[in-house]
Amino acid sequence: MPETWTILGVLSWTTQYFGEKKIASPRLDAEVLLSHVLHCDRVGLYVRFEQPLERGELDAFRELVRRRAAGEPVAYLTGTREFWSLPLRVDPRVLIPRLETELVVDVILEVTRDTPAGLACDVGTGSGAIALALKRERPAWTVVATDVSAAALEVARENAARLAIDVEFLEGDMLRPLAGRGPFDVIASNPPYVAEAEVATLMREVAEHEPRVALTPGGDGLAAIRQLVGGAPALLGPAGALVLEIGYQQGPAVRSLVAATGAFGPPTVRRDHAGLDRVLCARRLG
Ligand SMILES: C[S@@+](CC[C@H](N)C(=O)[O-])C[C@H]1O[C@@H](n2cnc3c(N)ncnc32)[C@H](O)[C@@H]1O
């Protein structure tokens, strides 16, 4: 980059550079990173296109451009990702919450519409995304969230404290931290569900930067889901809901797992905006 640059000049240059580096959304990424450096929103860039960047701003932006071009996700560079309109802090200790996962919240809100207060758990909470969104929407509910990763729970606790949302966080493997609690009205999870062999086929910025424990449980990718489906009936009350995000090809396998327990009614599977199976909901028989 030359020494003197306007906002417009920097955006144009970076968009072309990111394009050459095969980044999927070059203009958007350039705008998000520049607005982060300039502490403004993206519209703020458009209203001062001709403004030159100061030396320190340019240096800070150059460093982010270098890291983005090397594959680091934008959300880790800015340290934030919006989920359910909540500005969550994220860093490499946690998975970056995905838009599809808002469907998990949608389904929970549907099944709890007529239940003014209850007990819910988010297993594998990561940044706290599902648990915090649910508690924000259902303040009278008690919401518990677990994760096997102590590092992820630090991030989730920070998010809860900063947003002043009251969720209880427990560390441990799958449903184990919930022993002795319940009955739950909802057990929700976006568990790791990518098959081990498929991790290498994910986008580089996912495979190389997001926590492996958040992506895959190993093997065929179903181990965490098997544990949740197998263990949930003992923790759910009558008509309690198990709400799981699943891989887009896992619908038939997870339906079979649910049926094999004999503990649930027929599950429903919600599709995401791409028309792919994404969220399974099964109600415990009374
Ligand atoms: C796909 S991420 C989902 C994170 C968050 N719920 C979200 O939707 O953005 C899966 C999460 O499960 C956690 N996890 C992985 N294995 C686990 C286990 N055996 N017990 C509990 N949590 C686990 C990971 O640390 C990670 O935070």
The ligand as an SDF file (V2000), in Angstrom:
LIG
                    3D

 27 29  0  0  0  0  0  0  0  0999 V2000
  -20.3920  -26.5080   17.5350 C   0  0  0  0  0  0  0  0  0  0  0  0
  -19.8020  -25.7660   19.0380 S   0  0  0  0  0  0  0  0  0  0  0  0
  -21.2360  -24.8290   19.5180 C   0  0  0  0  0  0  0  0  0  0  0  0
  -20.9580  -23.6440   20.3790 C   0  0  0  0  0  0  0  0  0  0  0  0
  -22.1900  -22.7660   20.6310 C   0  0  0  0  0  0  0  0  0  0  0  0
  -23.2480  -23.5250   21.2650 N   0  0  0  0  0  0  0  0  0  0  0  0
  -22.6950  -22.1780   19.3350 C   0  0  0  0  0  0  0  0  0  0  0  0
  -23.6990  -22.6660   18.8120 O   0  0  0  0  0  0  0  0  0  0  0  0
  -22.0840  -21.2310   18.8130 O   0  0  0  0  0  0  0  0  0  0  0  0
  -19.7710  -27.1440   20.1260 C   0  0  0  0  0  0  0  0  0  0  0  0
  -19.4020  -26.8370   21.5600 C   0  0  0  0  0  0  0  0  0  0  0  0
  -19.4550  -28.0800   22.2920 O   0  0  0  0  0  0  0  0  0  0  0  0
  -18.3650  -28.1520   23.1670 C   0  0  0  0  0  0  0  0  0  0  0  0
  -18.0640  -29.5720   23.3820 N   0  0  0  0  0  0  0  0  0  0  0  0
  -17.3690  -30.4090   22.6050 C   0  0  0  0  0  0  0  0  0  0  0  0
  -17.3180  -31.6480   23.1490 N   0  0  0  0  0  0  0  0  0  0  0  0
  -18.0180  -31.5590   24.3040 C   0  0  0  0  0  0  0  0  0  0  0  0
  -18.3190  -32.5030   25.3280 C   0  0  0  0  0  0  0  0  0  0  0  0
  -17.8950  -33.7690   25.2530 N   0  0  0  0  0  0  0  0  0  0  0  0
  -19.0440  -32.0980   26.3870 N   0  0  0  0  0  0  0  0  0  0  0  0
  -19.4930  -30.7970   26.4600 C   0  0  0  0  0  0  0  0  0  0  0  0
  -19.2260  -29.8680   25.5260 N   0  0  0  0  0  0  0  0  0  0  0  0
  -18.5010  -30.2430   24.4540 C   0  0  0  0  0  0  0  0  0  0  0  0
  -17.2420  -27.4050   22.4770 C   0  0  0  0  0  0  0  0  0  0  0  0
  -16.2700  -26.9720   23.4010 O   0  0  0  0  0  0  0  0  0  0  0  0
  -18.0130  -26.2780   21.7970 C   0  0  0  0  0  0  0  0  0  0  0  0
  -18.0880  -25.1490   22.6190 O   0  0  0  0  0  0  0  0  0  0  0  0
  1  2  1  0
  2  3  1  0
  2 10  1  0
  3  4  1  0
  4  5  1  0
  5  6  1  0
  5  7  1  0
  7  8  2  0
  7  9  1  0
 10 11  1  0
 11 12  1  0
 11 26  1  0
 12 13  1  0
 13 14  1  0
 13 24  1  0
 14 15  1  0
 14 23  1  0
 15 16  2  0
 16 17  1  0
 17 18  1  0
 17 23  2  0
 18 19  1  0
 18 20  2  0
 20 21  1  0
 21 22  2  0
 22 23  1  0
 24 25  1  0
 24 26  1  0
 26 27  1  0
M  CHG  2   2   1   9  -1
M  END
$$$$
